[in-house]
Amino acid sequence: MRNVYEGAAIRSLYRQLVDDFGGFEAAAAFLKCSKGTLSKQCSGDAAIGAEHFGALEDAVGRWPITRLMFGRLSEGGIDVPLSRQAQQTLREAADLTPAIFSLLIHGDAGPIQKEGPEAIAALADLLRAVDADPSEGKGQ
């Protein structure tokens, strides 16, 4: 049996994000990919990376895929504040890929100068939260 986060549930949530953003053409322009890539992701013929679903979630202001994935943590006894911090860290980290590509492709350092410190701060907060709870990260 496939896990819910590997199958149709994620594709369905992703497709809804694409639709809520304004459809394939708008989402493809925003994500700087082709409509064919989005179609393949929605059909299961291509992987849906965090750089795509994270960016769409942030733009739409809803985080259904991130919540689904982190819901698994709460079932395993993960502390909810830690889970929220982990979600925030992932959202910030998802912004790094487009910022790095902007630097490499266009020579535009603005996005990485904005997103880099935000991602570093989120990661530092997460590490502090994990350090504060000695039971976390020990492979319970």
Disulfide bonds with the S-S distance in Angstrom:
none
